[in-house]
């Protein structure tokens, strides 16, 4: 087991001097960037805590994930499966301090959080930028990045605490070409510096509200928006696609009946 610095709380500027005395980078702990978190709360204590590198239940999560992925048509490499297992482990650890998932057992977590991006991974190529809106716990975007390491990943998240978690996952997994943008998005103008992009993903947020209003195109030519939604929501999107985009089909997901990826593509006549 490796000892890692664990931030019990968020740091205020008055703690910077104490951090430097301890020879700890005041801008970023290993795995936890502090800069977006400096505006709130105070440090009560900082401890070295033993964090196990083993997966839960003696490795059964890794075995279960590998078997589920094979059933979904994707054989994961050892590198991929260990990266996904590390994401799972970090999510459980950080969930003790914030709400990252309501699912409790590994089977449900695998179906919902991991099988969905695994099933949708064939909709992506290996180049371009993927912008994920409302990234939260990092699903589906981080597994998609693991499965397509050649793409650049931008995680857009309004919560500073969840942004800290996402940075921790990026650092732990060693994801190159990945970053977190901590911002609140209320319209297309708030994405002007990130779009047009090759891929746009979201899950669990009201996508139409995030891309309303005036602004430039969301997707570059040949790009795709992959919306992880219910079948009912997908039908509404099919009837009334987002401005500048057209319906490109859908993909049923193995996580359960009624879960799909709605696909939108640039409208050539828009």
N, C-alpha and C positions, 0 to 999 in steps of 0.2 A: 504494500500500500504506500502511496506517495502522499506526503504532507503538503497540503495546499492552503494558501491563505483564504479564509472564508470571511466575507464582509457580513457581519451580523446586522448592520444597519447602514443607512446612508450617511455620508460624511459632510459636515459643515466646514467652512473655510478655517475655523479655529483649530481643526484637527490636523491641518496640513503640517504644522511644525512637528507634532508628535510622530507623524508618518515618516518624516524625513529623518528624525532621530533613529527610527527603527530601520532606516535604509530601505523603505518601501516607496516605490514610485507613487507620488500623490496624484498623478493623473490616471494611473491604471494599475489595479492589482493584476497579478497573473490570472487571466480569465474573466475579470470583472472590471470594465472601464468605469472609472468614477466620474469622469468629467460631466456626463449628462445627468449625474445623480447628485451633484454638489449643492443643489438649490434647496434641498429639503432635509429635515431631521438632523440628528446628531449621533456621533459614534458613542455607544455605550461601552463596548469592548471589542477587541479584535483578537481572535484566537487562531492558533494553528490547529486545524481539525483533520483527523485522518479520514480521507475519502477513499473508499475502496474502488479499485479498478475492475472488480469482478461484476459481472452482470447479476441481477436479482435471481434468487432461487438456483444458485449454482450453475448458471449458464442456460437454464431452461428457456429464458427469453430469447436468446440467440437461436437456439434450436427451433423454437416455435416460429420465430420470424422467418427463418430460412425455409421452413416447410410451407408456411403460408404464401411466401413469395413464389415458390416453385408452383404451387397450385394456381396462382394468379398468372403464371406464364413467364416469370422472371427469375432466373437463377442468379442469386447475388454472389459477388466475389467476397473473399474474406475481408478485404479492405472496406467494401461497402457495408457489410453486415456489422463489422466492428464500429464503424462510424455511426450507423443508425442506432446501435445498442448504446453508444455513448450519449447520443441525443436523448434517448429514453431515460438513461440513468440520471442525467442532469435535470431533466424535466421533473422526475420524482423528487430529487433533492431540493430543487428550488420551489416545488409546490408546497413545501412545508411553510414557506413564507409568503406565498402569493397564490392566487387562483390561476393555474395554468391548464388544468383539465378536470372535468368532473368524473372521468372514467377511473375505475379503481382496479380492475383486474387486467392482467396482461393480454388476455384474448380480445377483450373489447378495445384496448389501446392499439393492438396490432391491426385489427379490422378497420378502425376509424382513422387512426393517425398515420399508419405506415402503408397499409394496402392501397389506400386511395392514391397517394402519389406514385407508388410503384406501378399501379395499373395505368396511370396517366402518363408515365414517363416516355412512352412511345410517341407521344404527341409533340415532343420537343426534339430539336436538333442539338448539336454540340457546340454551337457558337451563338453569340449575341448576348443581350442583357435581359434578365428576367427581373421585373419589378413586382414585388408581392405587397399587396395592400392589407393593412390590418394584421400584421404578421403574428402577433400574440405569442403562442408557444412554438412557432417556427414551422408548423405544418400547414400546407403541404410543401412549402418552398425549400426548406433545408434538405429534406430527402430528395427532392428533385435536383438540387445542386450536387448532392452526393452522387447521384446516378448520372449526372451530366457535369462533370467537373470543369469542362471547358467553357461553360457559360459564366457570365458575371451575374452576381446576385445582389439586389438591393432590397432590403427588408424595411418596409415603411410601417412604423409603429408609433402611436401617440403616447403610450405610457412609458415613462422613463424607467420604471422598475422592470417592465417586460423588455425594454430595450437593453437593460443591463444583462438580463438572462440571455437574450439573443446574441449579444457580444460574447458572453461566456461560451456559448455553444460554438460560435465561429472559431474562437481561439482554441477550444479543446479539440475540435475536429480538424484544425489546421486548414480551414477553407480559404483558399486563395481566391482573390477576386470577389469577395463578399463583404458587405458592410451593412450597417443599420442607419437609417435616417429617422431620427426621432422628431416627428412633426404631426400636427393635426391636419388632416385633409378634409376639406369641405367642398371642394370643387376642382374642376380640371386645371384651373390656374395654379393650384398648389402642387401640381405635378409637372409644371412646365419645364423644370430643369432635369426631369427624369424621363420624359417622353419626347418623341416617340421611341418605343422600345420594341424588342423582338417578341418578348412574351410578357404578359400581364396575368397575374394569378390573384385569387382571393378566395377566402372561405369564411363563413360566419359573420360577414359584414354586409351592409346594404350597399352593394356596388354602385348602383345607379346614383345614389346620393353623393358618392365620392367623385364621380366624373361628370357631374352636371355643370352647366354654365359654359361660358365661352372659353376657348383655348385651342391650342394646336392639336394635331392628331395624336391619338394614344399609341397607335401601333405603326411600325414601319412596314413597308411593303413586304408581304410574305409572313407577317407576324401573326400571332394568335393570342387571344385572351382566353384563358382557361378558368372558368368559374365553377367552383365546387359547390353545387347547390342541390336543392331537392328537385325532383321531377316537376313538381308544380311550379317552382320558381323558374325552372328551365323553360317550361311552356310559355310563361309570361314573357321571358326574354326572347323566345323565338317569335312571338307575335309582335313584339315591340323592341327590337334590338337597340343597343345604346347608339347615340348619335355618332355618325361616321363609321359605324361598323355594321356588318351583316351576319346573319346566322350561318354558321359553318358546320352544324351538326352537333351531336352529343355522344357521350360515352357512358355506358352504365358502369357503375363502380361496384366492386365486390363487397363493400362494407355493409350493404344491406339494401333491401328493396326501396326504390324511390330516391336513391342517391346517384347523382350523375355529375359529369363534367359537361357544362354547356360551353360550346366553342364559338367564339366570335372572331371574325376576320375583317380586315379593312374593306370598306365599301368602295369599289373603284369609281363610282359615280358621285360619291359624296364630295 
